[in-house]
Amino acid sequence: METINITRSCCISCLSRMEDKMEKLNTRHQNLVIIIILFFLGVSQIFGQTDIHTFQFSGLPVYHWDVVNVNSPNQDQSRIFLYFKTAFDELTFVREDSIYKAKYEISVVIADEDNFQVDGKVWQEEVKARNYEMTNSRKFFSITYEQFDLPPAHYRITIGFTDLETKKTRPDKKKLKLKDFRKGKLAISDIAFVRNLQVDSLGVKSFTPEIADYIVDVSRELHGYFEIYSRIKDENYEISYHIRNAKGKKIFTHNYKRRSDGERTLENFPLSLGDLPQGRYELRLNVKQGNQKSDTKKNFFIRWTDMPSTIYDIDLAIKQIKYIAEKSEWDKLKKADPEEQLETFKKFWKKRDPSPGTPANEWMDDYFNRVAYANAKFSGFRDGWKSDMGMIFIIFGPPSDVERHPFAVDSKPYEIWYYYNINKQFVFMDESGFGEYRLLTRSWEDWRNLIRH
């Protein structure tokens, strides 16, 4: 059973009814803090482009976050809620007396399309665990949130999630469009996935948010929450929603009617996901009032707690282990029936678990973190994990050193990756001139002999 630790001062209340009780930072101090954050983020990006080994790949905290856009009570503004979730296993705990504590910091910088900072915030959270087993659990989570009111427009959000014990930060970026819900006669907010829903005579009172791309406990009650904004009087709503799987097949649909509560209606509906397997899905919502219509959609992912959070699709994950699987293992995985695939995949990694007595399989985690990094850094005409650079990075990890020659006079651009621990080097050349570096030092059997399970 999934257990959630809400690290803010109260249960997260209904999106637009929630009053901002957080003490506002001194403006000059806040701007100074954010400028410093931007400086260090910029420095890290510069060094990351210069030498891959300067990127602290191992041990970065893993977290998941979600953005929900609703109407703001402030005139001519739109509101976003940022929700963050991290498993206890991803944090570094320190024992203090009879309990264990972990601390993390989140920095948010919001910039407009001209990359000018328009808002941001930095805050810290403390997480407590009763015993050592909880600190290594992937079933206990910490959730925190923040809200921002901004004019409807396009923005860029930069996130920094720092484990304050290890001082390691995992950055992330996302482009976002804030909607103008006052345009037109009918509009609906983004969908929020929520648990522990509390309802009163006015509608939804409070809830605990769930992160759409990291749903791991489908046995517990889950709802979709949204808000309807209307300037039409005395008309009921016709509401419909359906769920599609990754192949676009509609697997669930429901329709119902709902009376209007006036200009703003708080609504929710149950989501029955218990029978759905791990994978990616799309929830689409449609609202009709008279001759007016409005719709929105939200992607979500159902995951296993005993698998790395970077695995989205078991079929794809099986393809991605071809670099380390023996031929007999590879054939067995490819020929396995859909019902047997997951167990066969788990057995493959169980043989390679460096610490069988713990819940986590460190090598599996590291391997698929490398896959995710390869996709982020080396994707081009094909997925990053399929590229030559991605393949070498996945097999051997970050190089000890990188020698780059982007403007060589007597040759096309090339790079040399050095691995001092195995006394190997790999040369990549951009033969096409489009940034797709191909491996020149091809010796597959040599690489295979260096891999030990």
Secondary structure by P-SEA (a helix, b strand, c coil): cbbbbcccccccccccccccccccccaaaaaaaaaaaaaaaaaaaaaaacccccccccccccccbbbbbbbbccccbbbbbbbbbbccccbbbbbcccbbbbbbbbbbbbbcccccccccccbbbbbbbcccccccccccccccbbbbbbccccbbbbbbbbcccccbbbbbbbbbbbbcccccccccccccccccccccccccccbbbbccccccccccbbbbbbbbbbcccccccccccccccccccccbbbbbbbbbccccccbbbbbccccccbbbbbbbbbbbccccccbbbbbbbbbbcccccccccaaaaaaaacccccaaaaaaaaaccccaaaaaaaaaaaaaccccccccaaaaaaaaaaaaaaaacccccccccccaaaaaaaacccccbbbbcccccccccbbbbbbccccbbbbbbccccccccccccccaaaaaaaccc
